[in-house]
Amino acid sequence: MIKSRYITDILELLLDGDKDGLLAKQQIPFLYDSNYDYTGQGVFVRFEHDIKIEEYRLENEFYLCGVKIQTEEYTIEADAILFSKDGLIDYLEIWCYNGEDYPKKDLMKYTLTQNWMNSPTKIFSNETTLLYRPVNQAELDLIKQSNWTKFPPRLPEQPIFYPVLNEAYAIQIAKEWNVPAYGVGYVTRFAVRTNYMKKYKVENVGGEIHNELWVPAEELEEFNSNIVGLIEVINEFRSK
């Protein structure tokens, strides 16, 4: 799969348009971003394919452009163009059209805007919000197995995933619940796309600090896909 969330976001917006684009969008899970060729004014990203992509090969070629790229990190404005070969996504070109040099790395903070004629004009921003989650040793081991990128699926008797909005509340849970129940409690911190997080109402379940989100277990995979960066352990508590 594509390692870069930035590149994936560009592809998803580029392909969220006409019929061919929506069909080609099904190819994204079977792409590998195998080569980055930085040119000074932009970058060419070339893709390799998993064999399962054949099921989604299109009969005709496609060429898609019209996603504007902006960032607070640099004084650049760029566009993205996607090329196909033999009905499969082949490579992506990002080029800076305002005369500035394009950085030789992924952008970390960016806004993407569809701007082709008659586009849905969707805007995507990867602005993030920090959340916290107290976990026990078994949960932490599973997070580690995911290379610190996602939380494990909920158990059948756990229909809701509860990330909390502040460190103090997470520490309280780790000390008062995880340590007595499991002998150890960890507090994790992670960043989630703010636009995505807004779909969940902030629930207050007690005092001023007791704010959390209620994520249905069946939506946890989608929630994980909106985590930006790695899940980190910031506190550890053990029974004495």
Buried (B, 14 or more C-beta within 10 A) or exposed (E): EBEBBBBBBBBBBBBBBBEBBEBBBEBBEBBEBEEBEBBEBBBBBBBEBEEEBEEBBBEEEBEBBBBBBBBEEBEBBBBBBBBBEEBBBBBBBBBBEEEEBBBEEEBBBBBBBBEBEEBEEEEBBBBBBEBBBBBBEEBBEBBEEEEBBBBBBBEEEEEEBBBBBBBBBBBBBBBEEBBEEBEBBBBBBBBBBBBBBEEBEEEEEEEEBBBBBBBEBEEBEEBBEBBBEBBEBEBEBEEE
